[in-house]
């Protein structure tokens, strides 16, 4: 890391599991588009567009980027002698920080220190002492969307998920799909199919055959499973990162 604040942006055209890793520097993750999964220990957070999440140095974490996700990562050198959060968690960005992040996500890389983007990074570093962890998260998901996500993660069928959402919140299918798309930047069916694909490697490691795995993951047919693999990425080779 050559500069006090280092910028990395990642656009994910396919489903991508970046793997569990530790980094030697503090970092800020923010979602510019789409949604992602962040695992810390046994907890897993759904990140949505606009979310900012602070990870202190040496914090073991795992990232999964859903198709269409655009992620920004800022890494802060130990040379920056400024207070900053000591624990992991969401941060509520100030209007100035949000404006800087919106500009940085589109900045060409690598960022030269004497460029306009380099000066934006300096401004972000100056704001570091102001950051505080937010509890609860600054952008809570609508209750109905949380219900839809709960059903997906429990492996329920789409009709069962919709029925539960209607019973709890009075949403019809169109209202539920529109709210999900607006909240997470991905349509509900695509989100569910990607979640199902993510279960395949887990089930294979547990000793299930591939046929048993796609059935248990909730795919209605082998053709549906294969189509989703072609659309989002082969579940057996989707992992692109390793623990470091």
N, C-alpha and C positions, 0 to 999 in steps of 0.2 A: 504494500500500500504506500504510494509515493506522496499523496496529498493528504491534508488534514481531514477532508471529507471526500470520499470516493463514491461515485455514482455507478450503479449497474441497473440496466433495465432489461426485462425479459418479456417477450411476447410469445404466447404459447398457442400455436395453431392446432396442436393436438393435446390430448390428455397427457400430463407429464408428472411423474413422481420424482421429486428432486432428492429424496432420501434424507436420512437423519444425519445431522452434522452439527459440529460446534465451530464457531468462528472466534478468532482471537480478539476481535474488536467489537465494540458496541455497534448495533445496527438498528435502523428504522426501516420497516417494510411498509409499503403502502400500495393499495390496489387502485389502479387508475381505471380499470374496466374488468367486467366479468366477476368471477368468484374463485376462491381458493380455499384449501383446507390447511390449517396449521395445527400440528400436533406438538403438545408439550407434556411429556410424561404420559399419563393416561387421559389427559384432557385433549379434546379436539375442538378447534374453533373454526367456524365458517366465516371467512373474510369476504366482504362485499366491497363494491366500488366506493371509494372514499374512506375506507378504514385505514388507520395508521396503527401499527403494532410495534412496540419497542422490545428488542431482545438484547439483554446485556451480554457482555463478552463471555464466552465459554458456556452459553446456554444451549443445551442439546435440544434440537427441534427438528421437525420434519415438515416439508412443504409438498402439497399436491396442487398443481395448477390445472384447472378445468379448461377445456377448449375455449379459446377466445380471451383468456385471462391476460391482462397486461399488468405486470408487477414492477414496482420500483424498489430498489434497495440502496440505502445510504449507509456507508460504513464510516465510523468516526475513529480517527487515530487517537492513540493514547497521548499524543502530543497536544491535543486540545485540553488545556487545563481549565475545565469548566464543570460545574456540577451537572449531573444527569441522573435519571432514574436508575435505581439499583436492582429493580426486579422487572420481570417481563409483564407486559400488559398493554391495553389499548391506550392511545393518546388522542385527546381531542385537539385537532390542529387549529391554530389561530387563523384568522382570515389571511394574514401575511404568509404564514407557512403554507397554507393550502394553495395560495397563488403561486408561490415558488415551486411547489411540487407539480402543479399543473404545467408549468413551463419546462421543468426539468425532465418530465417523462418523455417529452418530444425532442430533447436536446441530442444532437449527434454525439456519438462516443468514439474514442475516449474524449473526455472533457479536458481541454487545455486550461491551466490556471489563469491565463491572461485573457481568456474568452469571456463573453457575456455569461455563458453558463457557469464558468468558473467563479465569476463574481456572485452568481446566485448561490452556489455552494458555500461560499464564504458567509453569505447572509444566513443560510441555514445553520451553520456552525455558531454564528452569533446568537441565534435564538435558542440554542441548546439549554441554557440555564432556566428557561421559562417552562420547559416541558414537565408536565405532571401526569402520572397515571390516572386514567379515568375509570371510576367504578360507580355505577355500571357503565357498560360500553357506550360510547357517544352516540352510536347509531343503532339502537336496538331494532331487531327484526320485528315486523308486525306479528302479532300472536298467531294469526292464521298461517303465515308463511312458516313460522316455527313448527306448527302442527304438521304442515306438509313435509318439512325436512325430517321431522321425527318419524313419520310414516315411511319415508324413503329409507332412512337408516335402520329401521326395524325390518326391512325387507318386505313390506306390504305391497300388494298389487295396487295399481293406479286407481281402480274403482273403489277399493277399500279406503285408500288415502282420501279420496274425494268425499266419500260418505262421512268419514270422521270429521273432516273439515266443515262439511255442511252441518253436521249435528252440533259441533262446538261453536261455530261462528256464523252459520247461516249463509255461507258462501256457496254459490253455484259453481259449476266447473269453469265457466268463462271468467268469473271474478277471481277464482283461485289461480288460474293460469296467468292472468294479467298481473295480479299482485306479485306472484312469484317472479315473473320476468322483470318487473320493475325493481324488485328488491335485490335480485341476484344477477341480473344482466344475462341470464341464460334461461331458456324455456324449461319448464318443469320436466318434460319427458327426457330431454337431453341430459339434464342434471341426474335424473334417476338412472338412465342407461350408463352414464359414466360411473356412478356409484356402484352399480352392479359389476361393471368391468373391474373396478378396484377390488372387488371381493374375490375375483378369480385366482390371483396369485396366492392369496391367503388360504383359500380352500385347497389349492394344489399342494401347498406346503403341509397341509394337514393330512395329506394322503388320498384325497379324492381324485378320481380320474377327471379328465377335462370335461367329459360329458356330464358326470355327476356335479362338477363344479358349476357349469353354466346353468344347470337345472336348479341347483340349490341357490344360486345367486339371483334367480327370478326371471331368467330369460325363457320365453315361451317356446322357443324352438332353436335348433342349431343355426338355422338360417338367420334368425334375428340376432343371435350372438355373433355370428360372422359379420353381418352387416355393421353392427356397432363397432366391432374391432377394426373394420376398414375405415369407418367414419372418424373414430376417435383415437385409434391406436391399438395395436395388439396388446391385450392385457398381460400376456406372458412376458413381454419385453418392454413394458411401459416404463419401468424404473430406469431413470437416467442419472441418478446420483448415488453416492455411497456415504456411509458414516465416515467422518474424518475427525 
